[in-house]
Amino acid sequence: MNTETSGQGALWKGGAGNAWVDEQAVIDQMFGPIETLLVETAASSKVERALDVGCGTGGTTLALARRLGTGARCTGIDISEPMIASARRRAALEGLPVDFVCADAQHHHFEPASVDVVLSRFGVMFFDDPVAAFANLRQATRPGGRLCFVAWRAAEDNPFMTAAEHAARPLLPGLPQRQPDEAGQFGFAREARVRDILEHAGWEGTKVERLDVQCRFPESELTGYLSRMGPVGRAIAGLDAAMQQRVIETMRPAFNAFVTGDTVSFRAACWVASAQAG
Ligand SMILES: C[S@@+](CC[C@H](N)C(=O)[O-])C[C@H]1O[C@@H](n2cnc3c(N)ncnc32)[C@H](O)[C@@H]1O
């Protein structure tokens, strides 16, 4: 099966991709600490070619390009046209020499052994065949080249990410239930599964470590974020304005615990995974 035409591909090319474009500034602010960690890890040894997988609107790719300067070439790959278009606009505005490729990273033909470091911020949990996808990324990586990505731990460990669907479910009974190990946000929740995928894909020296990051953004952005993002954002997109408002008012109190003054703050419970191409 080709991810391009499967559920995840269609999702990111459409509603989810557009929502991420609209909320790009808020998302880059809240996940800024993870961007910094990935950029510093990637830049910790010599890099001439870097590949950001599931780069979305390009925040991490652009930050790495700024950090590495003119001696390195950074490429971002993403399946979503709207997100890649946004990433290209951002690169052009800054005049950064970054390539953004719109393609499925599981199937894309990368130049073999061409990349020094593959990185990703939450962009690698969506493949329909993750072993094939990570084998493809390994083939793109030169011997001794590195992989480093951040993925979510379990939904139960990330209450901020699931509060909206818990609160809205009585009004939206058709909301999808998260299934263990399914492609999606929490597809890499099980550490053993992450190790298994990387090892079967031929990566060596796999490390999967817990990473807890405090993420923050302005409270003034919370309603906009909730009404666009995640399963609830997608579910209410087709509803009339009155029903959308009702869902938003029902969800909002569930987020009081995350608001202090004018700031939303939550802990992102993640894995940081790293490995090497042999
Ligand atoms: C959670 S978003 C993360 C975006 C970005 N890395 C960031 O942190 O802002 C996941 C991204 O993975 C992309 N994606 C999903 N499946 C993909 C695939 N098979 N190949 C390339 N990108 C994919 C989506 O389009 C989306 O941009």
The ligand as an SDF file (V2000), in Angstrom:
LIG
                    3D

 27 29  0  0  0  0  0  0  0  0999 V2000
    3.0080   15.9050   13.5900 C   0  0  0  0  0  0  0  0  0  0  0  0
    3.4740   16.6190   12.0650 S   0  0  0  0  0  0  0  0  0  0  0  0
    5.1000   17.2190   12.4320 C   0  0  0  0  0  0  0  0  0  0  0  0
    5.5620   18.2790   11.4830 C   0  0  0  0  0  0  0  0  0  0  0  0
    6.9260   18.9090   11.8200 C   0  0  0  0  0  0  0  0  0  0  0  0
    7.9720   17.9370   11.9270 N   0  0  0  0  0  0  0  0  0  0  0  0
    6.8560   19.7460   13.0620 C   0  0  0  0  0  0  0  0  0  0  0  0
    7.3430   19.3200   14.1030 O   0  0  0  0  0  0  0  0  0  0  0  0
    6.2700   20.8450   12.9870 O   0  0  0  0  0  0  0  0  0  0  0  0
    3.8100   15.1570   11.1370 C   0  0  0  0  0  0  0  0  0  0  0  0
    4.2820   15.3990    9.7340 C   0  0  0  0  0  0  0  0  0  0  0  0
    4.6190   14.1520    9.1020 O   0  0  0  0  0  0  0  0  0  0  0  0
    4.2100   14.2380    7.7500 C   0  0  0  0  0  0  0  0  0  0  0  0
    4.0880   12.8850    7.1870 N   0  0  0  0  0  0  0  0  0  0  0  0
    3.1650   11.9390    7.4950 C   0  0  0  0  0  0  0  0  0  0  0  0
    3.3730   10.8290    6.7650 N   0  0  0  0  0  0  0  0  0  0  0  0
    4.4480   11.0750    5.9700 C   0  0  0  0  0  0  0  0  0  0  0  0
    5.1470   10.3210    4.9910 C   0  0  0  0  0  0  0  0  0  0  0  0
    4.7830    9.0640    4.6890 N   0  0  0  0  0  0  0  0  0  0  0  0
    6.2070   10.8790    4.3540 N   0  0  0  0  0  0  0  0  0  0  0  0
    6.5800   12.1650    4.6570 C   0  0  0  0  0  0  0  0  0  0  0  0
    5.9450   12.9300    5.5760 N   0  0  0  0  0  0  0  0  0  0  0  0
    4.9060   12.3940    6.2330 C   0  0  0  0  0  0  0  0  0  0  0  0
    2.9090   15.0120    7.8130 C   0  0  0  0  0  0  0  0  0  0  0  0
    2.5150   15.5340    6.5780 O   0  0  0  0  0  0  0  0  0  0  0  0
    3.2340   16.0690    8.8580 C   0  0  0  0  0  0  0  0  0  0  0  0
    3.7780   17.2190    8.2940 O   0  0  0  0  0  0  0  0  0  0  0  0
  1  2  1  0
  2  3  1  0
  2 10  1  0
  3  4  1  0
  4  5  1  0
  5  6  1  0
  5  7  1  0
  7  8  2  0
  7  9  1  0
 10 11  1  0
 11 12  1  0
 11 26  1  0
 12 13  1  0
 13 14  1  0
 13 24  1  0
 14 15  1  0
 14 23  1  0
 15 16  2  0
 16 17  1  0
 17 18  1  0
 17 23  2  0
 18 19  1  0
 18 20  2  0
 20 21  1  0
 21 22  2  0
 22 23  1  0
 24 25  1  0
 24 26  1  0
 26 27  1  0
M  CHG  2   2   1   9  -1
M  END
$$$$
